[in-house]
């Protein structure tokens, strides 16, 4: 009805419950303020008044879309309430390959206090899972408060899949701790707010092997997991399920910082490991207790660079200008 106004209106779900919503100030539209379910029939009832003062009934039903292939799960990290290291990326991981990445990215926002320069990038994580990751150009300032919103419910992911839920996360960047790992120094140096707080004698990868798998990769690694005891296996080199204490994962290619009593004589003098960073048991425990998820470990001194082929989390191995080009909003 042209030039009419809504007098009263209600939209009810299949269970007869009213859907929350509001009429606009000019009475021309009604807008739902809650999400509608997929594949459901909603009933509309009400009335409107025309310019001539005559009331007209509003009645009808609306059927929402049923996803052809189903709804797709999405996850977000860091988790709500987490306190994380200064190299932590935001990772929104999709259960299916999203097609219209620009449309999806438009529904995602991040706010930080203080303001920090950063960018989103579409990358593939382990297992081929697609994700939209966010990282700052440089490490997060200590104490930064981060709020992320991903409005994905009702978003078309493509190939008949639609977003299952909206996601939010509020997390905080903890103290600034950076590990400096020059393989030629045979030391692991821990810096807190730029000051050296610990120096540990270490042994790194001895180099060589098939596909250089005995070389500790150079580049910015990110602490991702912690194990009081980790069973280490590498059948190619003759060992399976060897328990090692105080293991901190720094990449998904098998690189850890962990204790190894068998390499104590080499720690501080030579590199003999299969790619991990070996420390004594007391030193490994000390480092383990100091570390946070998302701490950077800056490895240098080898000619094999950390890359996407080394698995999660490789975000800092990507050049910043190239990282920015991976946004879905770039064309």
Secondary structure, 3 states (H helix, E strand, C coil): CCCCEEEEEEEECCCCCECCEEECCCCCCEEECCCCCCCCEEEEEEEEECCCCCEEEEEEEEECCCCCCEEECEEEECCCCCEECCCCCEEEEECCCCCCHHHHHHCEEEEEECCCCEEEEEEECHHHCEEEEEEECCCCCCCCEEEEEECCCCCEEECCEEECCCEEEEEEECCCEEEEEECCCCEEEEEECCEEEEEEECECECCCCHHHCCCCCEEEEECCEEEEEEEEEEHHHCEEEEEEEEEEECCCCCCEEEECHHHCCCCCCCCCECCCEEECHHHHHHHHHHCCCCCEEEEECCCCECCHHHCCCCHHHCCHHHHHHCCHHHC
